[in-house]
Amino acid sequence: MNLKLSSSIYLVKLLQPRLEEAEMIDGLKHELNGHLVLVVDDDFRIRFYVKTILQSAEFRVLEAGDGLEALEVFRASRDRIALVITDIRMPRMSGRDLAEHLRLDCPGIPLIFVSGEPAPDDTNDSKNGFLFIEKPFAPKTLLEAARRLFDSTPVTC
């Protein structure tokens, strides 16, 4: 089986909702309805996966393929973006460097870091508005992280 086909099959399997996740998504729709989220990843399949999960919970989504593009998108919509979800390793600008730039522009913007590697020590602190999720992750994991940040971190730009 070729890599592209197996990756697509893997994504389809991950996207198939489980009953408990579907119930959680329904509950979140009322709490988080309409928040705008910026999703940043150099892999379009991961962006699609995350976007699909977020849209199922009625988030609105902007996308960027790397940190530099994300800075442009963020600065154009800063007053509307409620959360940034970013890969850590990307070309042109890493997710950590992106986070530093975003926090200069908007100190209170909540961030979720994602990576296929174990969490760096400084990427998991909900009190300071950032969490880490290791890839691959289930829809429930992503939505719980978003909810946790929204519950603990008011967005202040």
C-alpha positions as CSV (number, residue, x, y, z in Angstrom):
1,M,0.0,0.0,0.0
2,N,1.5,3.4,-0.9
3,L,2.1,6.1,1.8
4,K,-0.5,8.6,0.4
5,L,-3.2,6.0,0.4
6,S,-2.4,4.7,3.9
7,S,-2.3,8.3,5.2
8,S,-5.7,9.0,3.7
9,I,-7.2,5.8,5.2
10,Y,-5.7,6.7,8.6
11,L,-7.3,10.2,8.4
12,V,-10.7,8.8,7.5
13,K,-10.5,6.4,10.4
14,L,-9.6,9.2,12.8
15,L,-12.4,11.3,11.5
16,Q,-15.1,8.7,12.1
17,P,-16.8,10.1,15.2
18,R,-17.3,7.9,18.2
19,L,-20.6,8.2,20.2
20,E,-19.0,9.9,23.2
21,E,-17.1,12.3,21.0
22,A,-20.3,13.2,19.1
23,E,-22.1,13.9,22.4
24,M,-19.2,16.0,23.6
25,I,-19.2,18.0,20.3
26,D,-22.9,18.6,20.7
27,G,-22.4,19.9,24.2
28,L,-19.5,22.2,23.1
29,K,-21.5,23.7,20.2
30,H,-23.5,25.8,22.7
31,E,-20.5,26.9,24.7
32,L,-18.0,27.6,22.0
33,N,-20.2,28.5,19.1
34,G,-18.6,30.8,16.6
35,H,-15.1,31.2,18.0
36,L,-12.6,31.9,15.3
37,V,-9.5,29.6,15.4
38,L,-6.3,29.9,13.4
39,V,-4.9,26.5,12.4
40,V,-1.2,26.4,11.4
41,D,0.5,23.3,10.0
42,D,2.7,22.8,7.0
43,D,0.9,19.5,6.3
44,F,-2.4,20.2,4.5
45,R,-3.8,16.8,5.7
46,I,-3.3,17.8,9.3
47,R,-4.9,21.2,8.7
48,F,-7.8,19.5,7.1
49,Y,-8.2,17.1,10.0
50,V,-8.1,19.8,12.6
51,K,-10.4,22.1,10.6
52,T,-12.9,19.2,10.2
53,I,-12.9,18.6,14.0
54,L,-13.3,22.3,14.8
55,Q,-16.0,22.9,12.3
56,S,-18.0,19.9,13.6
57,A,-18.1,21.9,16.9
58,E,-19.1,25.0,15.0
59,F,-15.8,26.9,15.3
60,R,-14.9,29.1,12.4
61,V,-11.4,28.4,11.0
62,L,-8.6,30.3,9.3
63,E,-5.6,28.3,8.0
64,A,-1.9,29.0,7.4
65,G,0.8,26.7,6.0
66,D,3.7,28.0,8.1
67,G,4.5,30.5,10.9
68,L,5.2,33.5,8.6
69,E,1.8,33.0,6.8
70,A,0.2,32.6,10.2
71,L,1.6,36.0,11.4
72,E,0.0,37.7,8.4
73,V,-3.3,36.0,8.9
74,F,-3.3,36.7,12.6
75,R,-2.4,40.4,12.2
76,A,-5.2,40.8,9.7
77,S,-7.8,39.3,12.0
78,R,-6.2,39.8,15.5
79,D,-9.4,41.2,17.1
80,R,-11.4,38.1,16.0
81,I,-9.1,35.2,16.6
82,A,-9.8,33.4,19.9
83,L,-7.3,30.5,19.7
84,V,-4.3,29.4,17.7
85,I,-3.4,25.8,17.1
86,T,0.1,25.3,15.7
87,D,2.5,22.6,14.7
88,I,5.9,23.0,16.5
89,R,8.1,22.0,13.5
90,M,7.5,23.9,10.3
91,P,9.6,25.5,7.6
92,R,10.3,29.2,7.6
93,M,9.2,29.8,11.2
94,S,8.6,27.2,13.9
95,G,5.5,27.1,16.1
96,R,7.5,28.2,19.1
97,D,8.8,31.3,17.2
98,L,5.3,32.0,16.0
99,A,4.0,31.8,19.6
100,E,6.6,34.4,20.7
101,H,5.6,36.8,17.9
102,L,1.9,36.3,18.6
103,R,2.4,36.9,22.3
104,L,4.1,40.2,21.5
105,D,1.1,41.3,19.5
106,C,-1.5,39.7,21.8
107,P,-0.2,38.6,25.1
108,G,-3.3,36.6,26.1
109,I,-3.9,34.6,22.9
110,P,-4.5,30.9,23.9
111,L,-2.2,28.5,22.0
112,I,-2.4,24.7,21.4
113,F,0.9,23.2,20.2
114,V,0.8,20.0,18.3
115,S,3.7,17.7,17.3
116,G,4.5,14.1,16.5
117,E,7.3,14.3,19.1
118,P,7.0,14.3,22.9
119,A,6.1,17.6,24.5
120,P,8.8,20.1,25.1
121,D,8.9,21.2,28.8
122,D,7.6,24.7,28.1
123,T,4.6,24.0,26.0
124,N,2.0,22.8,28.5
125,D,0.7,25.4,30.9
126,S,-3.0,26.1,30.7
127,K,-2.7,28.8,33.4
128,N,-0.5,30.8,31.0
129,G,-2.7,30.0,28.0
130,F,-0.9,27.2,26.2
131,L,-1.2,23.4,25.9
132,F,0.5,20.6,24.0
133,I,-1.1,17.7,22.2
134,E,0.9,14.9,20.7
135,K,0.0,13.7,17.2
136,P,-1.9,11.6,16.4
137,F,-4.8,12.8,18.5
138,A,-8.5,12.1,18.7
139,P,-11.1,14.8,18.1
140,K,-12.1,14.6,21.8
141,T,-8.5,15.4,22.8
142,L,-8.4,18.5,20.7
143,L,-11.8,19.8,21.7
144,E,-11.1,19.2,25.4
145,A,-7.9,21.2,25.1
146,A,-9.7,24.1,23.5
147,R,-12.4,24.0,26.1
148,R,-9.8,23.9,28.9
149,L,-8.0,27.0,27.5
150,F,-11.3,28.9,27.0
151,D,-12.2,28.1,30.6
152,S,-8.9,29.2,32.1
153,T,-7.6,32.0,29.8
154,P,-9.6,35.1,28.8
155,V,-8.3,36.4,25.4
156,T,-6.7,39.8,25.9
157,C,-5.0,41.5,23.1
